[in-house]
Amino acid sequence: MAGGLGIGIAMPHLSVAAMTSAPADEAGKAAGAIATVLTMSTAFGATIAGLLVNLGGPSVVMSARWLLFGFAAICAVGLFTARRAV
């Protein structure tokens, strides 16, 4: 929750920084890229959530467990990837 809160608070500032740091003729492309990345990430997250919930079958509890642990596993992979990148 704290990660999502931080991203939500920082996103407007990151968008402004990306658009102002781009050359004048590229600012429109930067704004379009920000919207595209946000839309793609929302669609990807919804797709993964739907897949994980469907794996749980008709049981609400099992669907919630698949969703929780599935996203936890994705975050763990992302953590190791980010640490290797730095």
N, C-alpha and C positions, 0 to 999 in steps of 0.2 A: 504494500500500500504506500509506503513512504517513497519507493522508487517512482511509482506512478504519479504521486503528488509532486515530486521534484521535477519530473519531466513536464507535467502540465503547467507548473509555475514557470519553468525556464523556456518553454516553447515559444511564447511571443518574443522574448528577448533574443533567442537564437534566430528566429525568422528575421527580425530587424537587422541583426548583425550580419546575416548571410546576404541580405539584400543591399545593405549599405557598403559592405566590403567588396561587392562585385563591381566591375567597371560599369559605367552608366549604360552602355548598350547591352549589357548582360543581366541587368537587374530584373527584367521581365522573365528571363529564363530561370533565374534563381527563385523568383516567386512561384513560377510554375513547377519547378522541381520540388519545392517544399510541399506544395499541395499534392503533387503526385506521390511523393514518398509517404505522406500521411495517409492518403487513401489506400495505397498498396499495403501498408503495415496494418491498417484496420481490417482490410479484407483478408489478409493472411492470418491475423489473430482470430478472426471470426471463423475462418475455415478450420483452423486447428482446434478451436474450442468445440465446434460442431462435431468434428471427428472424434475427439476424446469423449464427449458426452454420449455419442452413439455407441462407443465401445462399452459403455456401462450398461447398455441394454435397458430394459424397462424399469430397473431399480433406480430410484432417484439417488439413493445413497451411493451406489456403485458408480453412477454417472458423475457425482460430485467428487468421488475419490479419484476417478480417472482424470478428471479435469484438473484437480489440485496437483496430483503427483505428476501428471503429464507436463504441465507448465513449470513445475519445479525442476523436472529433468531438463527441459529446454533452457531454463535459466542457468542451471549448473553447467551445461555445455557452453552457454554464452559467457559465463564467468571464466572458464578455463581458456576460451578463445580470446577474450579480452586481455587476460593476464599474459598470454603468449604474445599478443600484439604489442604490448607495452614493453 
